[in-house]
Amino acid sequence: MSNIDHNNDDGLGEYRLALATQAPENSLSKQEKRAELRSRFLNVLEYLKTNQTISAI
């Protein structure tokens, strides 16, 4: 086994464990959420591009 398997000096042991045990369906759910947020963000950018008369808040 490598040194990284037994060494948590970098503080990333919990992160590695989470990556190793993450369920595929959870990952798919996160990908879907990212896709939805990306779509919304692009819609906002398009709106801002086409509506130049937006007042400052």
N, C-alpha and C positions, 0 to 999 in steps of 0.2 A: 504494500500500500504506500501511497505517496505521503509525503510530509503534510500536505494540505488536508488529508483525511483526518489527521490526529491533532492538528495544530489550529487553535482558534485565536491565535495572537492578533490576527487582523480584525477580529470581532464579527466576522461574516459567517460564523458557524450556523447560526439560526437561519440566515438567508439561504445558505446552501441546503440545509435540511428542508426548508420550505420549497425550494426548487425541486428537490429530489422527490418530495411527496405530493407535489401539486397534482390534483386530479385533472385529467384532460378536459373534462366538461367545464371545469372552472376556467381553464385557459380559454376555451371557446367562448364562454360567456364574456370574459374580459375583452376578447378580440371583437365581439359584437358591440360591446359598449364603446370601445375605441372607434369603431367604424361609425357608429351613430354620432359620437361627439365630433369626429372629423367632418361628417356630412353637415352637421349643424354649423360648425365653424366656417366651412366653405360657403354655406348659404349666407352667413352674416357678412363675410368678406365680399361676396357678390352684391349683396344689398348695399353695403357701404360704397362700393365702386360705382353703382348706378344711381345712388342718391347722394349727391354732393352737398345738399342743403341741410345737413344734419347740424343741429345746434349743440354747443358744448353743455355738458351737465353742470 
